[in-house]
Amino acid sequence: MNELEDYFRDEANEIVEGLTRDLLALEKNPTDTSILARSLRLAHTLKGAARVVRQTRIGEMAHTIEDALAPFRDGEETITSDYVSDLLRILERIREETSKLGAKPAHASPAEGKGGSKPPSAPIDDRLETVRVDIADMDALLEGLSEASIQIGPLNGGLVALQHALRLASLLREELELGQAVGERGRGTRLGATIAEITQSLVHAERDIGAGLGRIERELGEVQSRAATLRLLPVGAILGTLELTARDTADALGKSVNFSARGGDVRLEGHVLSAVRDALLHVIRNAVDHGIEAIEDRIAWGKPEAGRIHLDIERRGRRVAFRCSDDGRGIDVAAVRQAAVRRGFASGNEELDEEATLALVFRAGLTTAAEVTEISGRGVGLDVVREVASRLRGSVQLSSKLGEGTTIEIEVPVSLSSIPVLSVMFGGSTALVPLDAVRGTRRVTAAERLQGPDGERILFGDRAVPFTPLGEVLAPEGEGHALPQACSAVIVQSGEAWIALGVDRLLGTMEVVLRPLPPGAGSPAAVAGAAFDAQGDPMLVLDPPALARTGARQGGTAPATSRAAPKRLPILVIDDSLTTRMLEQSILESAGYEVELSASAEEGLHKAKARRYGLFIVDVEMPGMNGFEFTATTRADPALRDVPVIIVTSLATTKDREKGSAAGASAYIVKGEFDQKHFVRKVAELLGAAS
């Protein structure tokens, strides 16, 4: 395709999108002659552009739209919804013709071969990769470059001062050499004057160059920021497609829907916007199909005939939130539970609260539809939303109220190429961790790295997080880099998975442009790409999801089946030491047990009376009731006497062991002699006996 057709394709896509928005607006306000006039201008422009590049078919269709709109120009007649529908169908055919320009032949996808339809948003993808720059923005960019160029001028003075100092230094060296050769001492005055002059030249050079470089750095920072803004597209570029999707889906289902949006001027990167648009298409179709009721039902329930779908777009710092709300029937939590049981996503005996049940709607294959239709019933839809949010390092949240409606919020970063990072040092190398995945940092000593059956962990708040030296993540089969006794840990979270990365030290935060690795670099584990420092040296940018998966493999999250539907009674761990509680919990959960924690014997006794446990693990030395007293109390309680008790304590004398036995403990383990394998075997043995 020649260059002229390239320009035409981009222009045609933009005009078609504008015509789509105007026709949908005209349908709502059929007497608005300003919208009609703008639509006529767009159709006329498209017709002329198509004729220039000899795209006769597109030109004829644009001419048809122009002729169709002309009778309504004077406002004597008002355009009807059916009329608008006909014109929108012509625009769809124009989209199809435009998408063929430069398209490479391809085999039909399996979906197309089985009668599936092409995603209606496909033709827009090219437009979202092309940025049309506002003249004012370009002027601001050029002004910044001009100012940076002007600031280089003062540096020339500093350069002259440096050159003068170098010449004086050369003269000084000659004077010294001559003085040494003839043994004269009369040159001291001249040498002192020369040194003073050199010093003065260097002072002037340092002042001029330092100030000049500071100004240039600030100006170039502004230029970089403006250039980054030029890469962003307004969300308004996709609103026409979203509204058309809501309209067409409602027409296909015999429903009535009004779509509205706020925040279309918010801007973000084209490929991020493209992915969000695909997710929102699923959200909107789902809202029309499953949320908005039939017209007669809405009337019966006292609602307006037309359902409402509103998209609110909000910039939140470096992120953008897309909040899509409808006023439909809301999500039937009971129906979702039943569908989850049918699909095997939950067991019939499992008690799921409302939050956990709503989270299931994002599972692939889950549907509450009674039958498969062209629009729904296959269980594909909201799982795409979750996948898009994860891929964009974003998040998705859902809330719903039966009878009132549903809200889905997708939050994504403005840019995936320019990102804030935390710079860390390990083994003489620098790596960058995306800042939005960092949950915290802390200094860790060797004694604080708790050894469990699945590897090391450290405590972060009330969580035991898998700990791994960064060198082992990047080179799992290499020798790695030995961390110092006291190192820094970077705690990273992606989804439900966590990992603590051990590094030598933290260097600070910065913003970098993420670049793909060169073809010859391969695909290193947990690396998303590279960035360059001020000297042009590459630095690895780490991939948070891959890092977190490393933590999950080490036991960062307990298997869902062990928490959701435990096969054994839970274990209650009672210890006033947070470190001990978290270590024992980590060991036991890694072995597949459900664990609850108590910080005191009194609290543990209260929990023991409220819920049935299979085993108590208790410390001795605690404020208030001690472990011996807790054990004796449970042995005296008919409801608790059959629950085994393991005492884990630092008290190691024979007398203390005898106290434990007299109180009724089933096992006595000394912390100083703690052996994890023996501990897990003893737990399994006692739970087996108890069952």
Buried (B, 14 or more C-beta within 10 A) or exposed (E): EEEEBBBBBBBBBBBBBBBBBBBBBBBBEBEBEEBBEBBBBBBBBBBEBBBEBEBEEBBEBBBBBBEBBEEBEEEEEEBEEEBBBEBBEBBBEBBEBBBEBEEEEEEEEEEEEEEEEEEBBEBBBBBBEBEEEEEEEEEBBEBBBEBBEEBEEBBEBBEBBBEBBEEBBEBBEEBEEEBEEEEEEEBEEEBEEBEEBBEBBBEBBEBBBEBBBEBBEBBBEBBBEBBBBBBBBBBBBBBBBBBBBBBBBBBBBEBBBBBEBEBBEBBBBBBBBBBBBBBBBBBBBBBBBBBBBEBEEBEEEEBEEBBBBBBBBBBEEBBBBBBBBBBBBBBBBEEBBBBBBEBEBBEEEEEBEEEBBBBBBBBBEBBBBEEEEEBBBEBEBBBBBBBBBBBBBBBBBBBBEEEEBBBBBBBBBBBBBBBBBBBBBBBEBBBBBBBBBBBEBEEBEEEBBBEBBBBBBBBBEEBBBBBBBBBBBBBEEEEBBEBEEEBBBBBBBBBEBBBBBBBBEBBEEBBBBBEEBEEEEEEBBBBBBBBEEEEEEBBBBBBBBBBBBBBBBBBBBBEEEBEBEEEBBBBBBBBBBBEBBBBBBBBBBBBBBBBBBBBBBBBBBEBBEEEEBBBBBBBBEBEEBBBBBBBBBBBEBEEBEEBBBBBBBBBEEEEBBEBBBEBBBBBBBBEEEBEBEEBBEBBBEBBEEBE
